[in-house]
Amino acid sequence: MKQATLFDGDAEVYEALRNPVFTAKVGRNAALFSDIARLYIPDGSRVLDMTYGLGNFWTDRLRERYDLVTMDLERPAMVKAALEHLPFKYDAFDAVVLDPPYANHGGEHTESMHFFGAESYNLKAGNTTSAIVQMYAFGIWQAWLVLKNGGVLVVKCQDAIESGRQHWIHIEIEHEARQWGFTTEDLFVMVQPTPPFMRHNYQHHARKNHSYAWVFKKAGQL
Protein backbone atom coordinates (compact mmCIF):
# COMPACT_ATOMS: atom_id res chain seq x y z
CA MET A 1 0.00 0.00 0.00
CA LYS A 2 1.36 3.42 -0.95
CA GLN A 3 2.15 5.62 2.05
CA ALA A 4 0.13 8.81 2.20
CA THR A 5 2.39 11.83 2.28
CA LEU A 6 2.30 15.56 2.85
CA PHE A 7 4.78 16.14 0.04
CA ASP A 8 3.20 15.02 -3.25
CA GLY A 9 4.07 18.15 -5.24
CA ASP A 10 4.57 21.88 -4.69
CA ALA A 11 0.98 22.55 -3.56
CA GLU A 12 1.16 19.81 -0.97
CA VAL A 13 4.54 21.03 0.30
CA TYR A 14 3.12 24.52 0.74
CA GLU A 15 0.06 23.17 2.55
CA ALA A 16 2.23 21.06 4.86
CA LEU A 17 4.30 24.09 5.84
CA ARG A 18 1.27 26.33 6.24
CA ASN A 19 -0.95 23.82 8.01
CA PRO A 20 1.06 20.91 9.48
CA VAL A 21 -0.55 17.94 11.22
CA PHE A 22 -0.05 17.90 14.98
CA THR A 23 -0.50 15.08 17.46
CA ALA A 24 -3.08 16.99 19.54
CA LYS A 25 -6.15 18.88 18.41
CA VAL A 26 -9.08 20.67 20.01
CA GLY A 27 -12.20 19.82 18.07
CA ARG A 28 -14.44 17.08 16.76
CA ASN A 29 -13.98 13.68 15.12
CA ALA A 30 -14.14 14.88 11.51
CA ALA A 31 -11.31 17.39 11.95
CA LEU A 32 -9.09 14.86 13.67
CA PHE A 33 -9.79 12.14 11.13
CA SER A 34 -9.05 14.53 8.26
CA ASP A 35 -5.56 15.01 9.71
CA ILE A 36 -5.05 11.27 10.12
CA ALA A 37 -6.25 10.57 6.59
CA ARG A 38 -3.99 13.24 5.18
CA LEU A 39 -0.94 11.47 6.61
CA TYR A 40 -1.86 7.80 6.44
CA ILE A 41 -4.63 7.06 3.91
CA PRO A 42 -3.85 7.83 0.26
CA ASP A 43 -6.56 9.13 -2.06
CA GLY A 44 -8.52 6.37 -3.76
CA SER A 45 -8.08 3.89 -0.89
CA ARG A 46 -10.87 1.46 -0.15
CA VAL A 47 -11.87 2.23 3.44
CA LEU A 48 -14.18 0.32 5.79
CA ASP A 49 -15.82 2.24 8.64
CA MET A 50 -16.92 -0.77 10.68
CA THR A 51 -18.67 1.35 13.34
CA TYR A 52 -20.22 4.02 11.14
CA GLY A 53 -22.85 5.27 13.61
CA LEU A 54 -23.85 8.81 12.58
CA GLY A 55 -20.93 9.16 10.19
CA ASN A 56 -19.23 11.83 12.28
CA PHE A 57 -15.78 11.09 10.83
CA TRP A 58 -16.79 11.77 7.28
CA THR A 59 -16.90 15.18 5.64
CA ASP A 60 -18.08 15.50 2.06
CA ARG A 61 -14.46 16.05 1.00
CA LEU A 62 -13.31 12.80 2.61
CA ARG A 63 -16.17 10.86 1.04
CA GLU A 64 -15.03 12.10 -2.36
CA ARG A 65 -11.44 11.03 -1.74
CA TYR A 66 -12.10 7.41 -0.81
CA ASP A 67 -14.00 4.31 -1.81
CA LEU A 68 -15.91 4.22 1.48
CA VAL A 69 -17.83 1.19 2.76
CA THR A 70 -19.97 1.89 5.84
CA MET A 71 -21.07 -0.76 8.34
CA ASP A 72 -23.28 -0.71 11.41
CA LEU A 73 -25.54 -3.15 13.20
CA GLU A 74 -28.43 -0.82 14.00
CA ARG A 75 -27.97 2.58 12.34
CA PRO A 76 -28.35 3.13 8.57
CA ALA A 77 -25.25 2.00 6.66
CA MET A 78 -24.28 0.19 3.47
CA VAL A 79 -23.71 -3.09 5.33
CA LYS A 80 -25.53 -4.36 8.41
CA ALA A 81 -23.18 -6.56 10.43
CA ALA A 82 -21.59 -7.06 13.85
CA LEU A 83 -17.94 -6.53 14.71
CA GLU A 84 -17.36 -10.22 15.41
CA HIS A 85 -18.34 -11.40 11.91
CA LEU A 86 -17.36 -9.06 9.08
CA PRO A 87 -18.97 -10.15 5.81
CA PHE A 88 -15.95 -9.30 3.66
CA LYS A 89 -13.14 -11.21 1.99
CA TYR A 90 -9.64 -11.26 3.40
CA ASP A 91 -7.37 -8.43 2.25
CA ALA A 92 -10.32 -6.41 0.98
CA PHE A 93 -9.46 -2.95 2.36
CA ASP A 94 -6.62 -0.45 2.43
CA ALA A 95 -7.84 1.09 5.70
CA VAL A 96 -10.30 0.32 8.49
CA VAL A 97 -11.83 2.68 11.04
CA LEU A 98 -12.91 1.38 14.47
CA ASP A 99 -14.77 3.86 16.68
CA PRO A 100 -17.37 2.02 18.77
CA PRO A 101 -19.35 3.63 21.61
CA TYR A 102 -16.90 3.44 24.46
CA ALA A 103 -19.03 4.59 27.38
CA ASN A 104 -18.73 2.97 30.76
CA HIS A 105 -21.73 3.14 33.04
CA GLY A 106 -19.83 1.57 35.91
CA GLY A 107 -18.40 4.85 37.09
CA GLU A 108 -17.60 8.43 36.15
CA HIS A 109 -17.64 9.28 32.46
CA THR A 110 -17.59 12.34 30.26
CA GLU A 111 -20.29 13.65 27.99
CA SER A 112 -18.34 12.46 24.95
CA MET A 113 -18.62 8.90 26.28
CA HIS A 114 -22.43 8.90 26.33
CA PHE A 115 -23.58 5.40 25.46
CA PHE A 116 -26.25 5.01 22.81
CA GLY A 117 -26.89 1.29 23.11
CA ALA A 118 -24.74 -1.71 23.89
CA GLU A 119 -26.93 -3.84 21.65
CA SER A 120 -25.79 -1.85 18.61
CA TYR A 121 -22.36 -3.45 18.78
CA ASN A 122 -23.20 -6.80 20.38
CA LEU A 123 -21.95 -5.88 23.84
CA LYS A 124 -23.78 -8.86 25.26
CA ALA A 125 -21.60 -8.88 28.38
CA GLY A 126 -22.80 -5.39 29.27
CA ASN A 127 -21.11 -2.03 29.11
CA THR A 128 -18.42 -2.49 31.74
CA THR A 129 -14.81 -1.60 31.02
CA SER A 130 -14.01 -5.28 30.50
CA ALA A 131 -16.80 -5.65 27.93
CA ILE A 132 -15.68 -2.53 26.10
CA VAL A 133 -12.09 -3.78 25.85
CA GLN A 134 -13.41 -7.12 24.59
CA MET A 135 -15.40 -5.30 21.93
CA TYR A 136 -12.25 -3.53 20.76
CA ALA A 137 -10.41 -6.85 20.70
CA PHE A 138 -13.04 -8.35 18.39
CA GLY A 139 -12.85 -5.31 16.11
CA ILE A 140 -9.04 -5.36 15.91
CA TRP A 141 -9.02 -9.08 15.12
CA GLN A 142 -11.58 -8.66 12.33
CA ALA A 143 -9.75 -5.62 10.96
CA TRP A 144 -6.59 -7.71 10.67
CA LEU A 145 -8.44 -10.25 8.54
CA VAL A 146 -9.91 -7.78 6.05
CA LEU A 147 -6.94 -5.41 5.75
CA LYS A 148 -4.35 -5.73 3.02
CA ASN A 149 -0.71 -6.06 4.03
CA GLY A 150 0.47 -2.54 4.81
CA GLY A 151 -3.11 -1.45 5.45
CA VAL A 152 -3.96 1.05 8.17
CA LEU A 153 -6.25 0.62 11.17
CA VAL A 154 -7.49 3.78 12.93
CA VAL A 155 -8.89 3.13 16.42
CA LYS A 156 -10.66 5.84 18.44
CA CYS A 157 -10.85 5.29 22.20
CA GLN A 158 -10.94 6.93 25.61
CA ASP A 159 -9.73 5.90 29.05
CA ALA A 160 -12.29 5.39 31.79
CA ILE A 161 -12.90 5.40 35.51
CA GLU A 162 -14.92 2.50 36.86
CA SER A 163 -15.83 2.20 40.54
CA GLY A 164 -13.23 4.81 41.41
CA ARG A 165 -10.38 3.05 39.56
CA GLN A 166 -8.51 4.25 36.50
CA HIS A 167 -8.62 2.02 33.41
CA TRP A 168 -6.04 2.91 30.74
CA ILE A 169 -8.00 1.52 27.83
CA HIS A 170 -5.78 3.08 25.16
CA ILE A 171 -2.83 1.06 26.51
CA GLU A 172 -4.84 -2.16 26.45
CA ILE A 173 -5.85 -1.46 22.87
CA GLU A 174 -2.25 -1.03 21.74
CA HIS A 175 -1.34 -4.28 23.48
CA GLU A 176 -4.17 -6.06 21.66
CA ALA A 177 -3.12 -4.63 18.30
CA ARG A 178 0.50 -5.70 18.81
CA GLN A 179 -0.70 -9.19 19.73
CA TRP A 180 -2.18 -9.44 16.26
CA GLY A 181 0.99 -8.21 14.62
CA PHE A 182 0.07 -4.59 13.97
CA THR A 183 2.83 -2.02 14.25
CA THR A 184 2.11 1.26 16.02
CA GLU A 185 2.46 4.22 13.67
CA ASP A 186 1.02 7.16 15.60
CA LEU A 187 -1.11 8.33 18.50
CA PHE A 188 -3.35 11.39 18.25
CA VAL A 189 -5.07 13.19 21.11
CA MET A 190 -8.35 15.03 20.66
CA VAL A 191 -9.42 17.51 23.34
CA GLN A 192 -13.15 18.15 23.42
CA PRO A 193 -14.03 21.82 22.87
CA THR A 194 -16.63 21.94 25.65
CA PRO A 195 -16.31 21.13 29.38
CA PRO A 196 -16.95 17.46 30.23
CA PHE A 197 -20.21 16.44 31.84
CA MET A 198 -19.95 16.07 35.63
CA ARG A 199 -22.39 13.63 37.21
CA HIS A 200 -21.34 14.37 40.79
CA ASN A 201 -20.58 17.46 42.85
CA TYR A 202 -17.22 15.98 43.85
CA GLN A 203 -14.26 14.40 42.10
CA HIS A 204 -11.45 12.05 43.04
CA HIS A 205 -9.64 12.08 39.67
CA ALA A 206 -9.09 14.59 36.91
CA ARG A 207 -12.04 14.70 34.53
CA LYS A 208 -11.22 13.22 31.15
CA ASN A 209 -11.75 15.77 28.42
CA HIS A 210 -9.65 14.06 25.78
CA SER A 211 -9.76 10.91 23.68
CA TYR A 212 -7.21 9.07 21.55
CA ALA A 213 -6.87 7.88 17.98
CA TRP A 214 -4.33 5.11 17.39
CA VAL A 215 -2.93 4.49 13.94
CA PHE A 216 -1.75 0.91 13.41
CA LYS A 217 -0.33 -0.76 10.30
CA LYS A 218 -0.74 -4.37 9.27
CA ALA A 219 2.86 -5.47 8.91
CA GLY A 220 2.32 -8.92 7.42
CA GLN A 221 0.77 -12.31 7.99
CA LEU A 222 0.84 -14.06 11.37
N, C-alpha and C positions, 0 to 999 in steps of 0.2 A: 504494500500500500504506500503510495506517495505521501511523504510528510508534508502537511500544511506548512506554509511559511509566510512570514511577514515581508519577504523580500523577493517577490516575483515581478520585478520590473520597477521602473522609476516611480510610478504612482504609488506602488505599495511601499517602497522605501520611504517616500515622503510621509505617507500615512503612519508608518511605524514610528517615525521620529516625532511626528506631531501628536500622535495619540497612541502611545505604547500600551501594551497589556500589562497590568499589574496583578499581583497575587491576591490583593484584597480590594473589595469594592463595596460601596454603600449603594444599595439599590434592590432590584427585583430579579427574579430568575432569568427573564429574557435578556437583560443586559449582561449578566454574568455569562450565560451560555453563549451569547454572541462573541464574547472575548475568547472563550474556550474553543469555539468552532473556528475562529480566525487563526488560532495557533495550531490546532490538532486535527481538524476535519476538512480535507480539501473539497473544493467545489465539485459537485457531481457525485459525491459519495452516496451510497445507499445506506440510509440511517434508520434504525429501528428505535422508536420511543416506546419501550415496553410498559411504561406506566404513564400513559398520555394524559389522563385526568382531564383538566380544562385546557390543556395545550399552552400552559403559561411560559414554556421555554421558547415558543416558536413565533417569531415575528414574520410578517409577510416576506421580508427580505430573505430570511433563513429558509423559508419554505421554497422560495424560488431557487435557492442555491443547491438544494439537495433532493435526492429521490427518497422522500420521507414515507415510512410505513408506521402508522400509529396503531397502538394496541392498548386495550383496557378490558377489564372484566365486566364493568357495569356502565361506565360512561360511554357516550358515542365515540367510536373510533373505527378505523378500517378493518381491524381484526379484533374479535372478542375471544380472549384467552387468558389463562392464569399464568403467573410467573413460573410455576413448577413445570409447565408443559407447553413450551413454545411450539406452535405449529409451522415451523420453518425448517428448511434443509440446513445441514451443517455448512459453515463457511458462506453464509448467504449475505452478510452485511459487512460494510466497512467500519461502521460505528454503531454503538448501542448506548442508549440513555436509560438510566435506572434512577427514578426519583419517586419512590413510593411514599405514602403518608407515614411519617415517622413519629407520630404522636405517642405519648406514653401517659396513660391515665393513672398510672400507679403513684404519681408524685407530681412535683412542680413541673410546669411546662410553659413555654412561651406561646404567644398568639400564633406565631408562624407554624407551630406544631399542632394546630387544631386538627383533630382527627375526623375525617368525614366518612368513616365506615370500614371496619376491619374486614367485613365480608367482601369488599371490593377487590381485595388482593389476597383472599384466601388465608387470612390470619385466623385460622381455626383455633389456635392455641390461646387466642386473646390478644390484647394489645399491650402486654407487658414488654419490658425491655428485651427479655429473652426471645419473645416471639418476633419482635421487630428485627433483631439481629438474624434470626432464622430466616425471616423473609428476605433479607438482603442476601443471605447465603444462597438461597434458591435462585435469586435473580442473577447473581454473579456466575453461578454454575451454568445456568442456561445461556447467559451471554457468551461464555467461553465456547459453547457448542456452536452457536450461530455466527460468531465472528470469524472473519478471515484472519489468517496469520498477519500480524502487524496491525490488526484492527484495534480501534480505540473504544474503551468503555468509560463513560462518564457517570459517576455515582454521586448523587446529592444526598447529604445526611446531616444530622445534628446530634450532638451529645445530649444526654438526658440526666435528670435527677429522679430517682425512684426510691420512695420511702426514706428520703433524707440522704441517700448515697449517690455519689457521682458515678455515671456510667459513660466511659469514653468510647462511644459507639464508632467514631471515625477511626480509631485505632483498631478495633475489632474488624472493621470492614477491610482495612488494608491487609490485615493478617489473612483474612479469608481469600482476598484476591491473590495474594502471594502463594497461598496454598494451591491455587489452581494454576499457577504458573504465569500470572500477569506480572509485568514489571510496572513499577510506580513511576509515572512521568511527571506529575505535577499535583499540587494541592492548592486550591483556591478557597478564599474565605469571603463570604458575603455577609455584610452587616446590614440588618434590617433598618430601613429609614425611619421607622416609628418606634416608640418605646415598647418593650415587651409587655404582654398582659401579666398582671400580678393577681393571683388568686387569693393570696393571703395578705394580711397587714403586717407581716413579719418576713424575715428571710434569714436563712442560715448559710446560703451560698450566693455567689454572684449570679444575677439573672443572665440567662443566655440570650444574647441578642445577635448571635451570628450562627451561620451554618457553613458547611463545607461542600466542596465539589472536588472529588478525586478524579484524576485522569490516569487510567491504567492502559497498558498496551499488551495485546496478546502476543507473546514472544515466540510461540511455537507450539508443537503438539506435546502433550504429556507423555 
